[in-house]
Amino acid sequence: MLNVQVDVVRGITFIRLEGDLTNRTFDDLDLELNNLLYNLGMNFYVISFVDIFNIENSVFHKIQNKLYEIFLCCGKVVMCGIKSTFKDKRLAYVNCEVEAFKYFNI
């Protein structure tokens, strides 16, 4: 099971994930992100993986594709708590959510 908490602070959408990230639970997350991106027009995201217990290997490709989709829609993403897993130099990584504010110019 995956719990998704969404908060908006100073124009930045904080998405906090808690639980297991599997193919099934990613589909629910994908719907939530699509709503934020396309229906609500949110462009700045901090995705927190701090409270994720398990990530299926097959989900990494889906996460990467979703990040590219956000970038193509002129969005920006900061990843929190997952630096050792993704080693993409194009992404911004932070240890805590407060550090994310220095990456966005709103």
N, C-alpha and C positions, 0 to 999 in steps of 0.2 A: 504494500500500500504506500502511496505517495501523497503527502499533504503539501499543498501549495498555498503559500500566503503571499498576497500581493499588496504592497503599500506604495504610495506615491509621496515622495518627499522632495520638495523644491524642484519639481519637474522631472525627477528621476524615478523610474519604476523599479522597486526592489522586489525581486522574486525569491522568496526563501523556500527551499525544498527540504523536506524532512521525510525520511523513510527509504524505501527501495526504489531505484529507478530501473524499471524493466521495459521491455518493448510495449507492453500493455499500458503501463503507467505513463510512459513517454507520450503515447497518443493523446492522453488527457492533457498533459502539459502542452503539447503542440497546439491543441485547440485553444487553450488559454492564451498562449503566445500569439496565435493568429488573431484572436479577438482584440488583444491589446495593440497589435501592430496595425491591423487593417481596419478595424471598426472604430477604435478609440484614438488612433494616430500617435501612439506612444513611440518615441524614438530612442530614449536613453534607458538602458537596462543595467541593473546589477543583479546577477544571478548567483545566489549563494548555495553552494554545495556543502557547507559546513556540517549540516545535520543529515547528510546522506549516509546510509549504512552500507548499501551495496549498489553497484552499477553493473548491469550486464554488459559484456564486451560488445555485443551487437548494437548497443545504444549509442556508443561513442560516435559512430558514423552519422547517426540521426541528429545528434547534438551539433556536430560540426556543420551539417547541412543547414540546420535551423539558424545557426550563427551567421553563415554566409547569406541566408535569406534576409536576415535583419540588416546586415551590412548593405545589401543591394537596395534596400528600402531607405537608405540614408540614415540608418540607425547606428548606435554605438553600444557596445557591450563591455562590461567589466565582469570578470569571473572572480568569485570569492571562494577560497578554500579548496581549490582544485589544481593548483599550479603544478604539482608533481605528476598529474595525469595528462594534461594537455600541455604540449610544449610548442605551441604555435606562437611565434614572435609577434604576430599581428594582433594578438589579443592582449588586453591589459589584465594583469592578475593582482589581486590584493589579498592581504591576510585578514582584514576586517572591513566591514562595509563602510565605515567612516572614511577610510582611505580612498574610496571610489570618487568622492566629491572633487578631488583634484584632477580627475581625468575628463570631466565634462565642463564645457563652456556654454552655459545656458544664459 
